Amino acid sequence: MSKHSKQTPLHAWHVQQGANMAPFGGYDMPVWYSSAKNEHLAVLNRAGLFDTSHMATVMVNGPRARDLLQQTFSRDLEACLGKKRTPLQPGRMVYGVFLTPKGHVIDDAIITHLEDDLYMVVVNAGMGPGIADHLQNHLADSQTRVLDLTDQVGKIDLQGPRAGVILFGLLQDPDRVFARMPYFSCHGHLQPEKSEVRLRDGTPLLLSRSGYTGEFGFEIFVRPQDLLSAWTSILEAGAEHGLLPCGLAARDSLRAGAVLPLSHQDIGDWPFVNTPWDFALPWTEDKQGFSKDFVGAQALRDLTDPPLTAAFVGKDLRKVNAGPDSKVLNAQGDPIGTVLSCVTDVGVGWHQGRIYSVSSPDAPEDFKPKGLSCGFVRVTAPLHPGDAVKIQDKRRTLEVTVAEDIRPDRTARKPLTQMLNTEHK
């Protein structure tokens, strides 16, 4: 561990369990415990628990807090919920990005509307000060306050089809807490005296139905002093359900399989347009413009030949090293870009030309996934789902297919009641 690396409140626990630790975002974090493959499959089949306290929380408060976020965030908070595009309201959350004036990504974020004039912005490790400064630089009045709570909030993510069942037994009044809790909503509060959501031992928390992996689950925010007891309580309660602690390796592979980006790897210092994440920009219904103005919008409007980001899936589980030394080759063998990320989703596999997941209810009875490589490329030539390209590093060249989606039958958006009442496959 670098002497400069920071530690989450669970660092000693990770080390005591023999986790493989590595620097990430300025923190010494667990990459895996016993096996990245087992942890990945635990989230798909049962449940996994992630320490995400290295992520940063920024609070925005005041009568013009919403105006500030409308100006600086890529989503239109007045038209972002559901198919009817209704306004963000207390108890609901939205995903988007903060952009520079050039339209490049500073970071992606989830904004939670906690109270009428209070918003919580969760960004990636090490990005709290930068996003707080970005917001401060666009303050138009003295009544709006921006407060960086980096390292002052404990956070763990319980993900997987058994997450609701595990948490149900740990909550005070779980029926009330789980009532009216759709995807990307929350109950509770960061301020203990305001939180009506508590564990059975009285620990106050903010509980949201969201997460890192594309699978059903929760993000759980607690005071740092409560983090270890909450972590161990959940692990003990989840033992009979096959719950495993999970590290960053499973996080990365689960995200890529769910076609979700890793910040500063799949999105970063280049124009945020022509990506698989169109929903993160406030396009009008005809996609001819934006429904609001925001930092970076003009640059995106002025682009004439922007690069393109695309997801891909391979024919087997072999990978190439991503980065500037990698290449993407078109059908003629011409280089057209680089590989942004390349991991293996061990929960999926091809069968008769179709990808199945271990969670697929219609998977063939003898289906045993060997895993598939997947990730993202950034190219200068248009690519479409089904197009074949090659990805290449110094060791090997692999044939892959541009994909609109990768891991089927993900559970993130399934109704909470369904996930509480099924044993799930």
DAFEN-V194042 format. One record per helix or strand of 2 or more residues. SS is the DSSP state (H for helix, E for strand). FROM is the first residue (numbers start at 1). TO is the last residue. If there is no record, write none. Layout:
ss=SS from=FROM to=TO
ss=SS from=FROM to=TO
This chain:
ss=H from=11 to=16
ss=E from=20 to=24
ss=E from=27 to=32
ss=H from=36 to=45
ss=E from=48 to=51
ss=E from=56 to=61
ss=H from=65 to=72
ss=E from=92 to=99
ss=E from=104 to=115
ss=E from=118 to=123
ss=H from=128 to=137
ss=E from=145 to=148
ss=E from=154 to=159
ss=H from=163 to=168
ss=H from=174 to=178
ss=E from=185 to=188
ss=H from=192 to=194
ss=E from=198 to=199
ss=E from=206 to=208
ss=E from=217 to=222
ss=H from=224 to=241
ss=E from=244 to=246
ss=H from=248 to=257
ss=H from=278 to=280
ss=H from=297 to=302
ss=E from=308 to=314
ss=E from=323 to=329
ss=E from=335 to=345
ss=E from=348 to=351
ss=E from=354 to=357
ss=E from=372 to=379
ss=E from=388 to=392
ss=E from=397 to=403
ss=H from=416 to=420
